[in-house]
Amino acid sequence: MEDKAEKCRIIVSADDFGMEPETDRKIISLWKAGKIDRLAVFVMRNDLPVREIEDMRNSGVKIDIHLELPNGNGKNKSSNPSRLWHFFINYISGKNSLSQVENAWRLQIEKFQNIFGRYPDGLNSHEHVHLFPFYFPIVCRLCDDYQIPFIRIGRRQIIVSNAVAIILIFMKMASLRKLKTTKAKTSDCMISLDWIGNPDKINDLSEKYQEVEIVTHPGLVQESDLIMKYL
């Protein structure tokens, strides 16, 4: 939940709502415990628990859209190198071309509007694919077209010893320049809970940054427990 200290505002974002019922139940439990600030929703999934999402929004939780690539498996359990390989193969082969991705993301945003009667409070994506430098200009354009006020990226870089985080650092170096062209805002920095390792490091972040978005995946048992205990 948000840290009330003057030094830093901690934003806890829960990803993957709508992926599967068990993940949804864990996120709802964390919300009821006051642990969630932002919710990232898969809108293309069946039986989305709309009433619970509206209850969360009415309590002050920001409801973001969790974008998916048109050719990508949101439930992919393969290793990070395998997922990265398939990501680039799908891009190079044209399965996730710029036009296909933009069309798919527009459809997802419009479906969000059809479901909830409004556009998302923020925009992010499954496995951070929106940070890919060739996709990020699409994200900025969509935020301006649909007046979405928040993009997950973080203005400042955090160096951690995690392979995924290191790859994203290089992706963000190019994408951050494009962020200046949109009206959408972002946090001071963004970090995923699984990159941190030792949860005590959260206190170190609080001393260095004004606003930290911590991306979490409550569908994972270990992360759900860490959120409840440390955040």
Beta strands, then each sheet from edge to edge (+ up, - down):
strand 1: 9-17
strand 2: 38-41
strand 3: 62-67
strand 4: 122-125
strand 5: 189-192
strand 6: 211-216
sheet 1: 4+ 3+ 2+ 1+ 6+ 5+
end
